[in-house]
Amino acid sequence: NWCCPPGRRVQSSRLGPAPPRLLSEEEYRAQGELETQKALAELRSLCQSPEFSAWTTVSRIQSPKRFADFVGGASHVTPNEVSAHEREFGLESLCIDEQLFEEDDDDDDDEEEGNVNDCFAG
C-alpha cells in the first residue's frame, strides 16, 4: 500500500487495459505464416508420437497416402490447391472485385474493357 497510493489504483482500474496494437497487413501475413508453420509442426509431432492411433485416423480420412506424406514432411496443400486459392483470393481476384464494385460511369464498353486489361498487364 505504501508504494501505490489508493487514488492511483482506482484511476488505472477505471481506464481498463490498453487496447491492443493493430497489426499492419505485412505483420498480419507474417504472423499467420509463422503460426501456421508452428501448428503444422506440432500436428506432425503429435501424429508421430507413440500415443497417436494411426489406424483409427487413417480409417477416417479420405486420402491416407496424402496424410502419410504430410506426416513425413510434405506440404499440407497440393499445387492445384495453391493455384485455386490464388485464382480465388490472389491479386487477379482483387482487381476483378474492384471493378465489380466501381461506380458505373456511363462510359462506353471499350473503356471498361481497357480497364480489365490494365489489371492483368503487369
N, C-alpha and C positions, 0 to 999 in steps of 0.2 A: 504493500500500500504506500509506503513512503517514497517509492520511485515513480509511481504513476498517480498523479492527482485524480481524484474521483471525477472531476469535470472532464478530464481528458478521455477517460474510458467511455463516458456517456456520448461524447461527441463522435468518437470513432465508431461506436456501435450504431449510431444513427445514420452515418454515411454508408455503412454496409461495405461489402467488398468492392474493390475497384473492378470496373468492367474489364474483361479480357481484351488484349490487343488483337485486332483483326489481322489475319494473315494476308499478304499480297497473293496474287494469283500464282506467282512463281513459288513462293513459300508453301502455298497450299498443295501444289503439284509435287514438290519435293517431299513434303511430309507424307503425302499419300503414297508415293513410291516407296519411301523408306519403311513406312508402317506395313505396307503390303508385303514387301520382301521379308520383314521380320515375322509376320504372321505365317507366310508360306514356309519359312524355315522352321518355325515352331510346329506347324502341321506335319511337315516331313519328319521331324524328330519324333513326334508323337506316334506317327504311323510306323516308325522303325523300332519303337520300344517293345520290349517283351510282353508288356501288358496289353498291347493292341491286338484285337481279334481280326486278323486279316481275312480269314474265311468268311466271317459274318459280314464284313464290309464289302468284300468282293461279290458276295451273293446278292447284294442290294443295289449295286451300281450297274449302269448301262455299258460302260466301257472299261472292263478290268485291265486291259493292256495299257490304256491311257493312264489309268490310276497308278499302275506299277511303274510306268515311265516317269510319272510325276514324283513318286516316292524316291525313285532312283536319281532324281535331279533334273529331269526335263522340265520345260516350261509348262505352266498351268493353262496356257492358251495355245491354240493352233494358229498357224499363219493365216488360215481362212478366217478365223475369228477376229484376228487383228485387222485384216482388211475390211471385214464387215463393220467393225467398230469405227474404223477411220472413215468409212463411207457415211456412216450414220452420225457420228459425232465429231468428225475432223473438220479441217478448215473449209472443205468444199461445202459441207452441210451448213456451216455458219454463213457462208456467202449466200447460199440459196435462201436460208431463213431470213437473212437481212433483206433480200429482195422481195420476199413474200410479204413482209410487213412494212415495206416502204409505202408512203402515200402515193396514190395514183395521180400523176401529173397531167393526164390527158394528152401526153405526147404520143407520137406515132410508134408503132411496134418496132421499127428499125432501131430506134434509140434504145429501147428496152433490150433488144437482142444484143446490142453492143455492150450493155452493162453486164449481161450474163457472161459474155466472152471475156470481159475485163477481169472477172473473178478467177477464171481459170488460166489466165495468162500470167504466170509468174509465181 
